[in-house]
């Protein structure tokens, strides 16, 4: 089996070797996600005895690499997605695995999958800074990581859209986080717009999943296994509910606590 470094450096990108690699480390990745849950809650308990760390340099570095990584991923996968739609049609772009998973965009799709392990690190920064640790946050990390490894090895066609949407939304989101880490005051309406984009991402994925299910019921088989399809459907439904509730609690209920906080801060200034 090819190692990670070999897969990342081989030219042209070997999609089948990458799939085999994710298949081999699927269970280690699962146990990493379980250890992650134990570590963050243990660390949270330990931090009750200590003052919050500021960690500004670490936070700036973290948001910087994720912003740059996501922007690059979006720029690389956007033309690949457009090409898939042009050559295969809109339905074909999420029903049949194609060139999106080959070449440079294929390499970045693989890196996207692997990066979900690295992204667990942002929760450590949240806990050490004694910021609220929401269920939405760690649940999203755990489920996305495990779905990513399972679905990648199974040549899941609609991951073209999931990967592109995630790269693009994260490019905007981590750029926003980077700005706030520099103490740049960003209007609450921007944060609301980012959360709305996240919800829109899940709505688009739902539409794709519903259509794939419809095609299957009418005799058209897409490139996806049954268990991956239903895992993705359950995951996306839960994300839509959780992010929708977060949006309601933060920006709508009682005038929106984010907007109230923004007004209070302006009065203090």
Secondary structure, 3 states (H helix, E strand, C coil): CCCHHHHHHCCCCCHHHHHHHHHHCHHHHHHHHHHHHHHHHHHHHHHHHCCCCCCHHHHHHHHHHHHHHHHHHHHHHHHHHHHHHHHHHHHHHHHCCCHHHCHHHHHHHHHHHHHHHHCCHHHHHHHHCCCCCCHHHHHHHHHHHHHHHHHHHCCCCCHHHHHHHHHHHHHHHHHHHHHHHCCCCCCHHHHHHHHHHHHHHHHHHHHHHHHHHHHHHCCCCCCCCHHHHHHHHHHHHHHHHHHHHHHHHHHCHHHCHHHHHHHHHHHHC
